[in-house]
Amino acid sequence: MFFTYHQKYRLSEIIRFFLAILFIYTGATKLFDYSSFYDNLYNNPLINSRLLTNFLSIGVPILELIVGSLLLYPKKKLLGMIAAMGLLNLFTIYILGILFLSPYTPCSCGGIISLLSWHQHLYFNLGCIAIGLLGLYLMKNNKLKNQAEITDKI
């Protein structure tokens, strides 16, 4: 079964809003429970620097909020989607580091995602990456088709 242009567009928008909500939720959760997030980073076996902990404890939630906001702004949605894929990949690499390099597995997630084990979190991230890549593909494909239609009308 083939999807129409409008169905592909709607699906890309659903994916975009899902990722925006995900990033805004996780960023806001980390800021609202900042002391817990900071402590979890500080006690993390892979991060053994107070300077890095200070930087990440502020930088990660702010970056998540920025990426979520870019995804909500129509003119910046492609940039937001690319940034979201970059962050999800970095977070996945971090999870792999925790699972395979760390002597113990700390908790630095907030909100509902903290209910997941590290392996479940890895699968969740991989699923989000797959969904995001589909959204990115649909956005680029729809953009090319839309540009071709405009060119054909000229």
Secondary structure as UniProt FT lines:
FT   HELIX           5..32
FT   HELIX           34..42
FT   TURN            45..46
FT   HELIX           50..72
FT   HELIX           74..76
FT   HELIX           77..101
FT   HELIX           111..115
FT   HELIX           118..153
//
